[in-house]
Amino acid sequence: MHTTPRLRTKCDRQARLWGVLLFLALSSPNLLLAFGDGQKSIFSLPGLSFFLLSAGLALLLLGLFRRPWVMFLLCLPLFAILPLEIYFIQVYQSPSTVNIVASALTGDLHEALQYIGPLLVPAFLTIIALMVLCFLGVRTLRRRDCVLSFRLRRSLIVIGSLTLGVIFAKNLIKTDWNLDETLIQTGINIERTYPVGLILRIWRVYEEQRRLRDISERIAGFRFDARLKAPADGSGLNVVLVIGESLRQSSWSLGGYARETAPRLAREAGLVAYSDATAAASLTRTSVPLMISRATAVDPDRHLEEKTLLGLFSEAGYRTWWLSNQFKLGINNTTITAHAAEADEVAFFNGSELEKTPFDEVLLAPLAQTLSRPGPTYRFVILHTMGNHWDYNYRYPETFDHWQPSLRGMTDYAIGEPGIETNMINAYDNATRFTDHILAEIIALLKSAQRPGVLIFMPDHGENLFDDARRLTAHAHDTAWELRVPLVFWATESYRTQYPHIWQQVTAHRDAPVSADNLFYSVAELGQITFSGEAPALSVASSTFAPAPRRFLSIKGSVLSADNVLRQDRPATTPASSRLVDPQTLGGR
């Protein structure tokens, strides 16, 4: 007699326990946020909303699968990512963001390992443990033929859908019944959850990279209607913009730092150092596009719709160059690389691992060749340096190991270790002193050129160096030490003679509150370019310059007031050097 196997509609006790365990592990980032002290705490209305949404989405996801083991098997990569997400939550009390995911996917492996530092082994062991847990759970659920009944799955889907509907209704009321804004806000809410939100974040990164591959075609027809103003004579002009890396104003002797970290620049005639400049963001991949374009924290995607300074200068008749000591991760693989492609000539000199990267001196020879070669008399060059990028030990040669003990000779250390605070600060200041050397050498090259020249230097963001009770290091914390950065202008004597009104304005505004928002318009005016949409009030080289509210794009993607952050951190802005107890360290060798 033929017997039809009875379809199992329920899971036995052991299968249920494994299913609940895997489900809770996958939801652990949401639980940490909900029962933590951050903004997503369940004891606040936004936190309660987040918890309900994350739980509802997880139940909805589970309800889509008749056999739970299939869902958990598909989520295997998400189990591997769990420790990183949990680490981010512990540090920032917030879910990871699209920017963080993009930085992780396009960053350097060695750099990531350096930042993880002593947590590398525990993280690796945790990942292995989670993978084993997932494997054992999936195997148990599969062997015991755990199947969710149609009625249970329908209930899960209904509960998840209702939760999503409640959040949508809340956002609809919050946005005064604006459907477009409600959809955007609901998408943001979903994106912050785990694991559904992480899948959306990864998808958004993929979409961004796909858009960047098309950026050249999209902006090819864009025009500024740019032209050169009537030149003072026929000698032409050299304009060099140097984009620094991770250099903060509070470690810059031109900004009042006790140590002489900029000795050569301090002796340069015609140099103007601004005292109150702020960055646009605290991540390189975010801040650099905002520095070289008309995009701002309030309108961050504008650089994807129009050309940058490279396009502006090229349209006005300049020959343009992008010379970089940072990584080229493939054509159009990052926003910065995509914009670099706007230049007439592009060269990346850094193809090494982070610890073996060339010193920024590698940019001097090609710059010298660029400025001395026959050809166009109007030249615009952007130099993208490694500057003070961690590991500071690899940013300067042995001859610049001025303050000791530094990180030289040390091994197996990681950024943020309390035991290497003095060494880190010394190495950072040595790297800053080397940046001073590089800038002074660039000035020497401009002096030797047979035409007027101007140099503009601004870093993408600053850095934390154990500055207050939080003991923060590196960047991406949105502190005053990351936001306040140096801004330097220098011009040849012939430039100052030919354009005295321009230089008078640059000098007059040296103590005004400025930001990366002013860079595009100021560089354009220094290059004697007029264009459609120019805003003289945003140019420090203009007599009509007017300080504007300063905004920056936070690590979480929100728009914040830079001045509020500066005021908040001001009581704790003790220079790092004053905390070094070794008198020999303060005096150098």
N, C-alpha and C positions, 0 to 999 in steps of 0.2 A: 504494500500500500504506500503510495507516494504521499509524503508529508511536506507541506509548504512551511519553511522556516518562519517562525513568528517574528515580526518586526519589533525590535526593542524600542520602546517609546520613552524609557526612562533610563537614567544612568544609575549604576549601583553606588554604594556609599564611597568606595575608594575612588571611583572615577569623579564623583562630585567634589571630593576633597581636592583632587588634583586640579580640577577645573577652576574651583574657587581660588586656589593658590596662584595659578597662572594669571587669572583675571585680576587679582589684587596686585600682583607684581607688575603687570602691564599698566595698571592704574596708579601705581605708587607716586609718580610725579604729581598727579592731581591731588592725591591725599596729602602729600607733604605741603603743598601750597594751601590746601583747605584748612589744615590743622596747624599751620605755622603762624608766625607773627606778621607776615607781610600783608600787602594789599589784597591778596586773594584769600585771606583768612575767612573761614566759614562764619565767624562771629560778626562779620560786616555784611551789609546788603550786597555789595559787588562780589564779595567772596562767596556768599551763599548762592548767588546767581551763577558764578563760575563752577561751583561744586555740582549744582543741579545739571548744568549743561554738560560738563565732562562725564558725569555719571550716565546721563541720558544718552549721550553719543556712544559711550562704551556699550551700553545695553543694546542700542540700535545696531551696532556693529555685530554683536554676538548673535542677535536675532536673525541676521542675514545668512547664517550658516546652520545647516541641518546637523552636521557633524562638527562639534567644537574643535576637534583636533586639527581640522583643515585651517580654521582661522588662526589658531596658535602657531601652526607651522608657517603660515604666510607671514606672521608677525615675528618670526625668528630674528630678522635683522634689527627689529625694534627692541628686542630684548638685549641685543648687543650694545645698542646705543643708550640704554637706560642709565648706566653709571654716569655718562657724560651729561645727560639731561638733569640728573639728580645733583651732580656737582654744580651745574649752572644755577639751579634753584637754591642750593645752599649758599652760594656766593651772592646772588643778585635778588633772591626772594621773588623771582619772576621766571616764567617759562623762557626757553631759548627763543630767539627771534630769527626772522629771515636773514638778517645781516650776519648773525652768528653762524647759522647753517651755511650760508654762502662762504664765509671766511673759512670755515672748517673744510668745506669741499674744495676750495680753490687755494688753500694755504699750503705752506711747506710742512712736511711731516716732521722734520727735525725741530722746527720752531714749536709745533704743537707738543712734542715730547718735552722740550725745554720748559714750557709753561706748566705742563702737568707735573714735572719734576718728581718729588718724592712720592706723589700719588700714583705714579706709573705702575708700580708693582701691585698695589692694592686694586687699582682699576682693572688691570689685566686679570687678576685672580677673580674679581667680581664678575667680569664679563664671562670668564670660563664657567664660573658657578651658575650664572644665569642661563648660559647655553645648555649646560648639563641638566638644569632644572627643567628647561623647556623641552629638551629631548625626552627626559623621563616622563614628563606629563603627557606629551603628545603620544608617546608609545603606550602609556597606560590607557588613555582615552580611546586610542585606536584599537588596541587589543580587546578591550572590554566593550567595543562596539557601542560607545556612548552616543546616543542620538537624541536630539531635542525634539519633543513633540511639536506638531504644527501649532497646537493651542499655545504652548509656551513661547514659541518663536513669535507668534502673532502678538502676544502680550508684550514681549520685549520691544518689538517694533513700534507698537502703539505708544508705550511709555516713552521711548526715545523720541518719537515724533511729537508727542504732546509737549515734552520738555523743550524741544527745539521751537515749537510753536509759541510757548510761553515767552521764551527769550526774544523771539522775533516780535511778539506783541509789545513787550517791554521796550524794545528799541524803537518800535514804531511810535509809541507814545513819547519817548524821549526825544525823537527827532521831529516832533510836531507833524507826524503822519507823512514824512518825506520818504517815499518808497526807496529811492536810490540810496539815500544816506542810511536807511535801515538795513538794506542788503549789505552795504559796505561794513557797517558796524557789526552785524551778525557774523559776517565772514571773519572779522577780526576776533570776535569772541571765540568762534570755533577754532581758529588758528592757534589759540593759546592753550588748547587742551592737548592731552596725550592719550592714545597714540594718533587719533584722527588728525589733530592739529599739526603734528610733526609731519605727517604725510603731505598735508597741504603746504607746509613750509618748504619741504623738499621740492614739491611740484612748482612752487613759485620761483624757487631758485632756478630750476630747469627752464621755466618760462622766461626768466630774466636773461639767462644765458642765450636762449634762442633769439630773444629780441636783440641782444647785443650783436649777434651775428649779422643782423640786418640793419644795424645802426648806420653804417656807411651809406647804404642805399637810401635810407630814409631821410638823412640830412643832406644828401648830395646836392639837392636843389636849393637848400636854405641859403639866404644871403642877408648880410647885415647892411648892405649898401654902404660898405666902408670905403673910405678914401683917406689919403694923407692930406693933412693940412698943408698950406703953403710952406715949404721948407725954408729955414733961415738961410741956408746956402746949399750947395750941391754935394756936401760931404757925406750925406747918408747918416745912418744911425744904427747902433747896436743896442738891442734890448735883451737882457738875460734875466729870466725868472728862475730862481732856485727854490725848489720845493724841498724843505727839510723833513726830517722824520723824528717824531717823538721827542722834540726839544721844547722844554718848558721855559717860560720867562723867569721863574724863580731860581733857576740854575744858570742864569745868563748875566755875566758881570755888567753888560751894558744896560741891564734892567735893575741893577742894584745888588746883585749877589756878591757876597763878601769875597769869594774866590775870584781870581782873575782868569775867567774862562774864555774871555775874548780879548786877549792882549793886543793882537795885531789890528783888529778892527778899530779898537779904541784910538789907535794912532792915525787912522785914515781921515784925511781932510775930505770934506764933502759927504760924510756919512751921517745919516739921520736915523736914530734908533727910536722907535715908538715905544711908549711906556704902558699902553693899555689896549692891547690887541687880543682878540679871542678867535679861536678856531670855529669851524662850522660843525664839527662832529668829532668823536673820539675814536673813530675807526678810519684807517687809511682809505679803504675802498669806498667809504662814504664821503669823507671830507675832501679828498683830492678833486673829484669831479665838481664839487661845489666851489672849490677854489678857482678853478680855471674856466668856469662858465658863469652864466647869469642865473643858474639855479641857486636856491636858498633852502634853508631848513623848512620854510613855509611852502615852498614850491620845489621839492627835491627832484622831481622827474623832468624838469625843464631841460636839463642837459641831454636828455634822450630825444629831444625834439628839435634841437638847434645845435649849431657848431660851438666850439669853445674859442678861447683866445687864439689858438692855432689857426682856426678858420678865419677869425677876424683879421689877424695880421696878414695872413696870406691874401685875403681879398683886397687888403689895402696896398698890396704891392711888395710885401716883405717875403723873403725866403725864410722858411721855418724849419726848425730842428727839434726833435725830442730825443734827448740823450739820457739814458736811465741806468742807474746802478741797482735798480730793484729788479724783481723777477719778471720775465715775460712768460706768462703761462699759456702761450698759444695766441694766435691772432684772434682778437675779439673775445678772448676767454674771460676777461674781466672788463669792467667799465673803463678803467684807466688805460688798459692796452687798446681798447677800441678807440678812445679819444686820441691816443698817441698816434694812431694811424692817420689822423688828419694832417700831420706834419709832412712837409716835402721830403724830409729825410728822417728816418727813425733808426735808432741803434740802442740795443740792450746789451750791457756789458756784464751782466750777472747771470751766469748759468750754473752756479755752484750751489752746494748745500749752504745753509745759512751760516754755519761756522766757518766756511771756507770762502765766503764772499769777498770780492775785491774791496779794498779801501776806496773811498770816494775819490781818491787821487786818479783813479782810472778814467774819470771824466775830463781831466784837465787837458790831456793831449788832444782828444778829438775836439774839444772846445777851442783850443789854440789853432787847430787846423781850420776850423769853421770860421773863426774871426779873421784869419790871415789869408785865406784863399782868395784868389781874384774872382770877380763876379759881381753879384748884386750888392749894392751899397746899403740896403736896408735889410737887417737880419734880426730875427727873433728866435731865441733859443730857450727851451725849457730844460732844466737839469733836474732830474728826480734822484735824490740822494738816499743812501741808507742811513746817514746821520747817526741818531742815537737809538736805533732799533736794537732791542734786546737780541742777542747777548752783547752787552756793551763791550765786553772784553775783545770782541772781534771787529770793533769799529775804528780802531786806531792802531798805528804801528808802535813798536817797542819804544821808539824815541819820544813818544807822547805819553808814556806811562809816568806822568808827572806826580800825581798824588798817589801815595802808597800807604798801606797795602791795598792793592787793587785785586782784580780777579785773576791776574796773571799767575800762572803756576798752580791754580786751583783746579780741581776736577770734581765731578759728581756733585755739582751744586745746582740749585734751581732758583729762579727768580722768586723773591718773597721769603726766603729762609731767613729768620731773624739773626742767625749767627753770622751772616755775611752782609749785614746792613752797611757797615763801614766800607767794606770792599766794594759793594755795589755802587755806593754813592761816589767813591773815588773813581771807579771805572767810568761811571756816567759822566762825571766832570772831565775826565780825560778825553772822552769821546766828544764832549762839547768843545773842548779846547782844540781838538782836531778839526771840527767843523769850522771854527774860527780860522784855522790855517787854510782850509779849502776855500773859504770865501775870500780871504786875503789874496790867494793865488788867482782867483777868478778876477778880482779887481786889478791885479797886476797885468793880466792878459787884456783886459779892457783898456787899460792905460796905454799899452803898447800898440793897440789897433790904431789905424789911421782915420778914425772917425769918432764923433761923440758917442758916448755909451752910458747906459744906466743899468744898475743891478737892483733887483728886488728879491728879498729873501723872506720866506715865511714857512714855518713848519706846518705839517698837516694837523698835528695835535701835540699835546704835552705828555707828561708821564708822572706817575705817583712814585714816591720814594720814601715810604714809611713816614709820611708827613704828619699824621695826627693819630688819635687813639684807634682809628680803624686799621692802621698799619697796612694800608693798601700799597700795592706795587703795580707796575706796568700801566695799562690804560684800560679804557672801556668801563670806567666807573662813573664818568660824568662829574668829575670834581673840578675845583678851581685850578688845580695843578695841571690838569689836562687841557682846560679851556684857554687859560692865559698863555700866550705864546709870543716869541719875539717877532717883530716885523721891522725890517731894515731896508732903507733906501740908500743908494750911493750913486753918484754921477761923476763923470769925468769933468775936469775943469772946462773943457770946451762945451760940454752939454750945459753946464751951469751958466756959461757966458751967453750961449745962444738962446737959452730958454729960461731967463732969470725969473720971470713971473711964475713959471711952473715950479721951480725949485723953492721959491719963496713960500708958496702954498704948502708944499710937502713939509718944509721946515716948520711952518706956523702951526700945523695940525699935529705935531709929534706927540702931544699929551692928550689928544682927543680920544674918546672911546671909539674904537674902530673894530671891525671884524673881517672875516674872510669875505663877507658880502661886498666889501669895498674894493677887493683886489682886482676884479675884472675891469671895473671902470677906471681905477687908478692906473693900472698898467696900460690900458688903451690910451689914456691921456698922456702918459709919459712917452708913449710911442708916437705921439702926434697924430692920432687917428680919430676921425669923426665918423659916426655911423648912426643909422636909424635906431632910435630907442635908447640913445645914450642918456645917462642920468648924471649930470654934473654934481648934483647934491650928494652922490655916493662916491665921488672921486676925491681923495685927499689932495690931489694936485689941482683942484679947482677952487676958485675964490668963492664959489657958492656951496662948498661942502657943508653938510649939516649932519651931525651925529644922529643916528636912528636907533630905535630899540634893537638890541642884539638878541638873536635867536640861534639856537643850535639844535641839531638832530640828535636826540639822546640814543643810548644803546638800545633802548626798548622801542625806538621808532617814533617816539612822541616829540613834539616841538616844545622846548623849554626856554625860559629866559636865562641867558648867560649871566646877566647882572645879578639875578637872584642867587644863582649858584656861587658867584664870586663873593657876594655879601655873606652867604651862609658859611663859607669856608675861610673867610678873612681872619677871624680870631685865631686860627690855627696855622697861619702861613709863616711859621718860623723857618728861616732858611735851613736847608739840610745840613750845611757845613757847620752851623752853630751847635749841632747835636753830636759832632764828632769829638770825642774826648781826647784823642791823641794829638798833642801840640805839633808833633812832627808831621802828622797827616795834614794838618791845616797849612803847613808851610811848604808842602811838597817834599822833594827829596832832601 
